[in-house]
């Protein structure tokens, strides 16, 4: 069952404009670590509706990885991977360095930008025998956006969405109504007006996997053109 109430298109557009657009804009100007941090926060934010608008915790963070992001990368069904990604989130958000969460599981992340699918989430050892995991920022961003889109396509709990929308920080002032006129004219979202890399969503036939592949490919092409 799909939500057809137009006001939820405004919620989706506001969320995509405030969060996903900022992530993609960061990549456009090579602020990859900033985009990575915002991506991990985005997963956190999705835990709020998953928790029923109560306090979101690591449980909902891992739930989003498993239920939504695993659609395009089955590695997120792996409990160890879930624990590592959450530990990386804690380290980047709280200390921008190795925090207790990463020390506890004894692994060091290696952040990549231009690697291929085989390297992303690869667990290995460095030259000193230390445990490592490779995290491709373009891959993780694309997987997260795909997971967010999957959530919005499947959610039917209008009560939860209404409360979530009420609590969200969105674009305000003069820019808020202008943004809506541009991105949700007549109540229908125009994704390319939110960000050019979301234009695939303007095709109603676009699948979650096609969305993921399209954004990932274009992010990697952008990096290799620099």
Number of C-alpha atoms within 10 A of each C-alpha: 7 9 15 9 10 13 14 17 18 19 19 18 25 23 19 22 21 16 19 24 17 18 24 27 16 17 21 14 9 15 13 21 17 14 23 23 19 21 25 21 18 20 23 19 16 20 23 19 22 20 16 15 16 11 11 17 13 15 13 20 26 24 20 23 26 21 15 24 29 18 19 19 18 12 18 23 18 13 13 12 19 21 18 20 22 21 23 24 25 22 19 18 15 11 11 13 12 17 17 13 17 21 12 9 13 12 20 20 18 15 17 16 19 16 16 13 11 8 15 21 23 16 16 14 13 11 6 6 8 11 15 17 21 18 21 21 25 27 25 20 26 25 27 24 26 24 26 22 20 18 18 16 13 12 15 14 11 12 11 17 21 14 13 17 18 11 10 13 10 17 16 10 8 8 10 13 13 13 18 21 13 15 24 22 12 10 16 14 21 18 21 14 18 23 17 13 19 20 16 18 18 13 9 7 9 11 15 22 16 15 21 25 17 16 24 21 15 14 22 17 12 14 16 10 6 6
